[in-house]
Amino acid sequence: MSKVIIEKYAVIGNPIEHSKSPIIHGMFAQQTDDAMSYDTILGPLDEFVETVKKFQQEGGKGLNVTVPFKEQAWELADELSKYAQRAGAVNTLVFKDDGSIFGANTDGIGLIRDFKVNHKVSLTDKRILLMGAGGAGKGVVQPLMEESPACLVIANRTPERATALAAEFNDLGDITGGSFNDLRDQGRFDIIINATAASLQGIMPPLPESCLYEESVCYDMMYGGRPTSFEYWSEDNGASLVLNGLGMLVEQAAESYAIWRGRMPETKPVLDSLLVTW
């Protein structure tokens, strides 16, 4: 009887103990009957590259990368997907047989799929507000613009970062960036996306109530065991639909899995299972 080879995968971040990725990928592996393991790695803040290389040398086949290492992963990769190349951030690493490293960013794909497939929300011709110009925000700008929104406005506490991010992608359509104060003159938005981590800390970004109306859809890319401050704010101000990033997490994980294993797992049973145990 031939020995079954269990291929090694993991997610690296700091902190990492809260990650649901091992559960998600474990369910994907059961679906596809794949012989693989998936663990968490607490990456030392000043030893990311060394930790990744050690995992690779020990036979690891791929890594998911989360906060705060996505930009370092982008620098480490020898080859990049089209989304990763422009985003300047990588959340999926593939270790090739020749020793080279391929980097992809599946965050934006996961976000779009959660909107369109799981919640039947169209982004076409919508006025979209993206809060946050860091790695999480950068990773979703191109996929959002590929949905042909009416406009995308990026707001950030440091407005220069939002302006720079908008300029970086303005070849894709109507994108502007600035401060939260600037939003008072921007009118109402159909879709408001929070790409900052502030709400997980109980801090609400300084978003004017005038940005939201009864048809607005509010989406927090973060997720936790209870609603974030942005979710509470959105509900209190009458948003038509309030969503968190759990669906995005599952969908981006499925895209990573497909890159590694060559087949796309079903996401609905995994998401349903997580919602039951949430």
N, C-alpha and C positions, 0 to 999 in steps of 0.2 A: 504494500500500500504506500503510495507516494505521500510525502510529508506536505501538509498544507502550510504555505508561506503566508504569514500574517504581515501585511504591509503597514508601516507606521505613519500616522498623521497626528497633528496636534494643533492647538491654538496657543499663540504666545502673546502675552500682554502683561501689564502691571498697573492696577491689580488684575487678577484673573480668576479668583475663587468664585466669583458670581456667575461665571460664564455658563451658558446653557448649550454651547456648541457640542460638547461631548455627548449630551443626550440626543441632540438633533442628528448628528452624524451617526450615532449608534442606531437610531431608527432608520436612517437612510440605508445603512449597511444591511440591516435585517431585511428590508424591502428587496434589495438587489442581490442578497445572499453573497455579499462580498466578505472576504477574509481580511479584515483590517482592524487596527486599533486606533483610538483617537483619545489623546490625553490633553491636559493643560500644562503649560510651561510658564512659570513666573519668571519673566525676563528681567534680569538686573538692569537698571536704567542706563548704566554706562557700559554694558557688555552685550548689547543686542546682537551685533554681528558674530561675536564669538559663540554665543548661545545657539544661533541659527546654524553656524558651521559645524558645531559639535553634533547637533541633531542630524544634519545631513551626513556627516561622516559615520554616524552610528546606523545608517541605513534608512533614515527618514525619507519619505517620498514627497511630502508636502506639508505646508503650514498655513493656517489662517493667522492673520496678524491683526491685532486690535490695539487700542490706545495704550501707550503713546508712540507706537513704533511704525505706523504706516508710512511715514515719510522716509524713515531709515530703510525700510524694506524696498521702497522705490529706488533708493540710491544703490542698494545691494544687488538688485536684479540685473542680469546681463541682457535680458530681452523683456519688452513690455507689451501688454495688450493695448489696444487703441484707447480704451478708457483710462487705463493706468497712466499711459504716457502723458495725457493732457492734465489729468488730475494731480499728478505729482505725489500720488499716494497709492500704496498697494496693500490689499488685504488678503491676497492669496499668492502663495509661493509654490512653485513646482520645481522639484529637484530632478534634473534630467540625467540620463545615463552617462552623458559625457562630462558631468560635473557642473554644467552651467545651470543658471537659475532663471526661470521664467516668472515674471510678476504680472498679476492681473488685479483689477479692481472690480468687484462684483456688487458693490454697495448700491450704485445707481440702478443697476439692473433689478436688484431686489426691491428697491423702493418703487420703481415703476410697475413692476409685476404685482406688488401688494396693492397699489392704487387700482390698477386696471382689472386684474384677475380676481383678487380676493374681495374687493370692495366696489367694483364696477364704477370707479370714478375716472372720468376722462379728464385729461390735462389740456387737450387741444382748445385753443382760443381762450384759455383761462388766464386771469391775472394772478400770478404766483408770487408770493413773498417767501424768501428763504432767509431765515435768521441764522447767522453764523458764517464766518468766512474761513474757518479752520479746515483741517483735513476732512472732517465729515461733510462739510458743505462743498468743498472742492470736488469730492468724489461723485456728487450727484448733479452738478451743473450741466455737463454735456448730455447725459441721458434725459434730463428734464427738457432741455432745449430741442432734443430730437422729437419730442411730442408736440412741437409747434404751439407753444402757449402764446397768448397775446403779448405778454411781456414777463420778464423775470426781474424782480427787484431784490437785491441782496442788502441786508442791514447787519451791521456789526458794531459792537461797542467801540472798537477802533475803526472809524469809518474809512481810513486809508486802505485797510486790508480789504474791505468790501469793494472799494473803488478799483483797486488793483485786480481783484478777482474778476470783476465784471469786464474790465478791459481785456483780460486774458482770453475771455470767451466771446467777446462781442461780435466776432465773425459769424456766430451761430444764430444771431437774432437780436431782439430788443432786450438788452441786459443793462441794468444800471445798478450802482452801488452807492451806499452812503451810511449815515448814522440813523439811529432809531428816531431822533428828533425830526429828521427829514421826512419820516413816514406820515407826519401830521398833514402834509400837503399832497400825499400820494393817493388819497381816496381809499376805496374798499377793495379787498382782495378776495378772489374766489377760493384760493387755496393758500394756507399759511403753514409753512414747514419749519419746525424748530430743529436746527442742526447744532445747537449749543448743548453743553452738558450742564448748564446752569440749573435747569429745572429739576435735575436729579438731586441737587443740593438744596432744593426748596426755594431757589431763587427764580423769580419770574423776570425774563428779559423785559426791558422798559418799552413794551409794545402799546401804542395808543389804541384805545378802544375803538376809535374811528376806522381802524383797519378791517374790522370784522363786521359782518352783517348776517342776517338769518340764514342765508344760503351758503355761508363760508364752510369749508372743510378744513379742520385743523389737524395737523399730523406732527406728533413728536417722535423724532427718530430714536430717542432714548426709550428705554423700557425699564420697569422695576416691578416690585411686588405689589405696589399700589400706584394709583394715578400720580403723575408728576404735577408740579405746580402749573405748568403750561396747560395740561389737560383740565385741571380744575378751573383755570382762568377761562379757557375756551367754553366749557360747559356753562359757567356763570354768566358769560356774555352772549349766550344763545347761538353758538355754532350749530349748524345742522348735523354735522358728523364730527366726532372727535376720535382720533386713532392714535395708537402708540406704535413703537418700532418692532414689536414682536413678529409681525408678519414679514417685515423687511428682513429681520434676522434670519428667519427660516428660508425665505426666497433667495437671499444672497448666499446662504449656506448651500442650497441646492445647486446654484450656479458653480460654486467652488467644487462641489462634489462631482459635477459633470466634467469640469476641466480635468480633475484628477483621474476619474474612473471611466470617463467616456460614455456615461449614460446619465440621463436626468431622472432623479427620484421624484416621487409624488410628494407634493408639499402639504396638500390638504389634510391627510390623516395625521401628519406630524403636528401641524398647527392646531388641529382639533384636540389632540392629546395634550399639548402644552396648555391650551386654554382651560382644560378640565382641571389640571393640576396647579394652575397659576395661583 
